[in-house]
């Protein structure tokens, strides 16, 4: 059965995630999804790239409990307001009613700050930077969707504390840089937006978010970085003694990356009608070797396939031989294309005789031959080209998706076309709400790192535009 | 403040886990502990050794949800009986009462089998082997203790399904081998015991456990492997079609390793009065370089320290330089001894001039000099010797701890002495219960892989002994 990604993205996506063993959405609790073998390997690889980068930048890996006591959760007013409606409550253990209710973390600020309070004594303890990869829990009332929106989702969250707002500000920029590095390694394109105040993280001073395009026209938020100022520090009494012996309040930041949504973006950006196409950095297998048996050559082909495997393994390439005798080569091609393995290496009698390998790129299906001697370099080169191609395609698509609208009618029309639309905006939230009422999208924010200047009247009120706002559909 | 591990193990342990940043037990919910940076790095390293080995042996990494619906949990009668009293119940989300209660997994059989039922169609789908590293939740009513017993604990669990009991039996042996491999890499000694039937996993046919010694005389269960036979397969209708088109019931196994308890064993077995001593396989830093500044040589010492670091890094050694100017060398020695880093490399003016490094072993404090040229080999050699020494010491201690008792009085006396005691046992559970009533220990099981034969009358009833039983204190 042929799949048409462009004609039926949702059908394509649902089929790919199951056939490529990414996730199984048949778990018998709504909004809770099972990561299968191939999907979890990709998730783990993404998490590790991020974790390594965070640790190089001074974040300690930690693990906090999944449960938060009600009283700790209730300490920051805006935070409660933002999350209280969507937390899961534990009320009993065995037959016993608990003295105080516990909630499953929707995010970990209120779990972490009581310990930060113990860990931070003096300015020498700052900055304090930690991160954890874990699941968080939100009772979403909107439609759940595997990888995009679940009631349990895998993410990495970093939390930092600083001597003052300025140092926290530097950390926000560092957080943005770290996330940018990860998405770049995956060949993903993105917009970096400062969220409007009415859409910031509950308890934040302001929020920066990475949004990316999705084939269905609904932007996918793949990461957020928050300046928390002194809001949480006040609520949790995060004080330290400065160089002059004065008690001062810390400033904090946090940033989170939803691993599921990043996988969704990888699938959505790079996949094609044959299935996944994985960026080499996170492909569990980078080269799959398919022996092409031929009467009389079965053994020599198998032996040679192992030789090719050993040569690549030695070169640090993640490689495997598919020697499952139950499948014909064509069936194996189909399978590994679905799984998105970047390169296929075919070895048959002619390759054995020539001591060569036929290499087929997953993105372009271009075929080329390499001798065993030059194999490692050729594979590295092809993986790099494939990566560059995926990245270029993703950025080109984003560029195509983002268009200007000069007035409300144009905006409506472009949102109907499922574009991501730039408009002039005065900055008044009422104009943003009006957009939400009038069109099937909403103001996602304003470009974080500058870019174009607002150049005309606000698209709604006609007042002077202070910002270029990004308007898009959301899921 | 000097610490005496042998005189006050509990005091020593509590201080080491906090000072070496393993875990912080001050989280405001009883039985829930925070993994700090150094501890989590060790936990992760242990988990990765196990995960790699499991995956080499055909287990796919997966992640199942933390919540289990009540009806799935209630399907296997013995399993309910074993766990129902200790599960945490989620009853509400926001202000909404849930239609059906969800529980936090105490172990994942009942989460996994509904999906196994979907994944297993024919004999070609078997064996099916998965594993996951995750936290599980048990409302322990006994005293909780960081790393040893928490209400949330980090573990790895593997689950397998097979065509018949015999194949499941082979998997049980494979599971035991995999766990043995991991403990060996950590230099831990252990007893492999078949648990008495009254102490097997709830729903299992039989259970095999790894128990190890602890300085306080209470054995530490660091892993278990369970033959589940058809018990769960029946409850969850895990049927497959065999080669002849017949519907048959699968057999299943599972095995779990508590990462916290393994860390506790690493700390307890290898640590000394100076703090942790880490086996090189899981030491986040294997060699810590301490520059010894000397007036006029500050810069050349620092530069040389970086050169030494680069040489070791290139050789695949996990290495760091401690160039914190706020601490004197002696304070750094103290700190990294507490953290258990296997080797210290001191570089001062004389090392700069000679182009050598002074190496100090953490286990024996032996000092030796190596030239920069031979450094990598010498470090590898010292790490290997240190590992062997830790392993030998752990096994020697176990050998010393395990003693025979010929009668109940001897058993009582040896348990008073906090030994692990071998006795002759007829196999009747009533005799085992009698032991538990009479002495401060209990029957932990019978040696899994043979060993000594029972050689006399049962220590309780005087009937013919069929087993050598291991009796010990438990925590």
Interface residues (C-beta under 8 A of the other chain):
Chain A: X24 X26 X27 X28 X29 X32 X33 X34 X35 X36 X37 X40 X41 X43 X44 X60 X61 X62 X63 X64 X65 X66 X67 X68 X69 X72 X84 X85 X86 X87 X88 X89 X90 X91 X92 X93 X94 X95 X96 X102 X104 X111 X114 X115 X118 X124 X130 X135 X139 X152 X154 X326
Chain B: X24 X26 X27 X28 X29 X32 X33 X34 X35 X36 X37 X40 X41 X43 X44 X60 X61 X62 X63 X64 X65 X66 X67 X68 X69 X72 X84 X85 X86 X87 X88 X89 X90 X91 X92 X93 X94 X95 X96 X102 X104 X111 X114 X115 X118 X124 X130 X135 X139 X152 X154 X326
